[in-house]
Amino acid sequence: MMHEEEKVCTVKRIESGKTKRMGNQLRVRKTGRILFKYAVYLFLVVLISFFLPRMIPGSPLSAIAGEGSGYSGTIPAAALKQFEEYYAPELPMHMQFARYLKNLFRLDLGYSFFYKTPVIDRILGAAGWTLRLSLTALLLASVIGITLGAAMALSGRGHGAALLPPLLAVQSVPTFLLAAVLQIVLAYKLRLFPATGAVTPGMLPGQPGYLADMLRHMTLPLIILTISEIPSIAIFAYGSTMKIKRMPYVAFARYLNISPRQIRWKFIIKNIMPDLMGKLNIQAIMCIMGSMFVEAVFSFPGLGQLLKNATNYRDYPLMQGILLISCLYGIGINLIFEMLLTRQTRVS
């Protein structure tokens, strides 16, 4: 009898090991498919970034130096040399592409004609301001929006639905319009906040009061960006919570007399998280776009202001670099959230 029980246990261990190996193989295959998909996206972005400036008749330099470009006189010889070294228009297309890939691996995105510095230096300098503003706004909007949306759905007798019309009204207002209106009212009329810039002119890092001055300048753009992000997150959280709230297992949990607190946290809130992760994935990208509009209104020294200057002065290498970095940011955010969502779904 004991011998038979040992055989059964051995068989169960073997089957358990096979199941675990199969699960690991499926996870590896799924991860491989995800990475391959984003590698294709990355290649397409690089390909578009390569061909875009070469589709301009003549060359990007002729377009920049043309009438209405915003430059007076001729482009300096040093800028012309930087352009020729980077684009190498005299080489065959395949050699240009090889050179372009080599430059990308060295983080060389070309030379800014307006700022007369490498593009990557300008973008890295501005990206810190944009990420600081947008990610802080996204964090605040996520906490407020998810809490508000879930509370609306869990409120008794459907009273929370009364907040949907105001949220939809705020959501319909473009970010740049909200920024312009609040800038006029709160900064220019009431003088509650600084109207432009990230710091007071002449204030340098390390000086006493620099951090407080930077936070004071950042407050109004942060409020505007947070307000513009809250409605979308709150409405989505409301819909997801209402959907989970109507699930049969929630009704069965009530039938079993499980406490309302446990039902709320373990059966509802926990199960809306995968949907919210997908939503925050999109919001993390949209928040950067909204931040760029706000920066352009407030002359905040982020990517939005940088793109505004590049567009005004037709600084094509700088515009191309901002486009490439923005696309890479979107791909990276999507990849991170998809991997997290896959892991969370597997754990659940």
Stockholm file with secondary structure:
# STOCKHOLM 1.0

chainA/1-348         MMHEEEKVCTVKRIESGKTKRMGNQLRVRKTGRILFKYAVYLFLVVLISFFLPRMIPGSPLSAIAGEGSGYSGTIPAAALKQFEEYYAPELPMHMQFARYLKNLFRLDLGYSFFYKTPVIDRILGAAGWTLRLSLTALLLASVIGITLGAAMALSGRGHGAALLPPLLAVQSVPTFLLAAVLQIVLAYKLRLFPATGAVTPGMLPGQPGYLADMLRHMTLPLIILTISEIPSIAIFAYGSTMKIKRMPYVAFARYLNISPRQIRWKFIIKNIMPDLMGKLNIQAIMCIMGSMFVEAVFSFPGLGQLLKNATNYRDYPLMQGILLISCLYGIGINLIFEMLLTRQTRVS
#=GR chainA/1-348 SS CHHHHHHHHHHHHHHHHHHHHHHHHHHHHHHHHHHHHHHHHHHHHHHHHHHHHHTSSSCHHHHHTSTTSSCCSCCCHHHHHHHHHHHCTTSCHHHHHHHHHHHHHTTCCCBCTTTCSBHHHHHHHHHHHHHHHHHHHHHHHHHHHHHHHHHHHHSGGGGGGGGHHHHHHHHTSCHHHHHHHHIIIIIIISCCSCSSCSSCTTCCTTSTTHHHHHHHHHHHHHHHHHHHHHHHHHHHHHHHHHHHHTSHHHHHHHHTTCCHHHIIIIIIIHHHHHHHHHHHHHHHHHHHHHHHHHHHHHTCTTHHHHHHHHHHTTCHHHHHHHHHHHHHHHHHHHHHHHHHHHHHHHHC
#=GC SS_cons         CHHHHHHHHHHHHHHHHHHHHHHHHHHHHHHHHHHHHHHHHHHHHHHHHHHHHHTSSSCHHHHHTSTTSSCCSCCCHHHHHHHHHHHCTTSCHHHHHHHHHHHHHTTCCCBCTTTCSBHHHHHHHHHHHHHHHHHHHHHHHHHHHHHHHHHHHHSGGGGGGGGHHHHHHHHTSCHHHHHHHHIIIIIIISCCSCSSCSSCTTCCTTSTTHHHHHHHHHHHHHHHHHHHHHHHHHHHHHHHHHHHHTSHHHHHHHHTTCCHHHIIIIIIIHHHHHHHHHHHHHHHHHHHHHHHHHHHHHTCTTHHHHHHHHHHTTCHHHHHHHHHHHHHHHHHHHHHHHHHHHHHHHHC
//
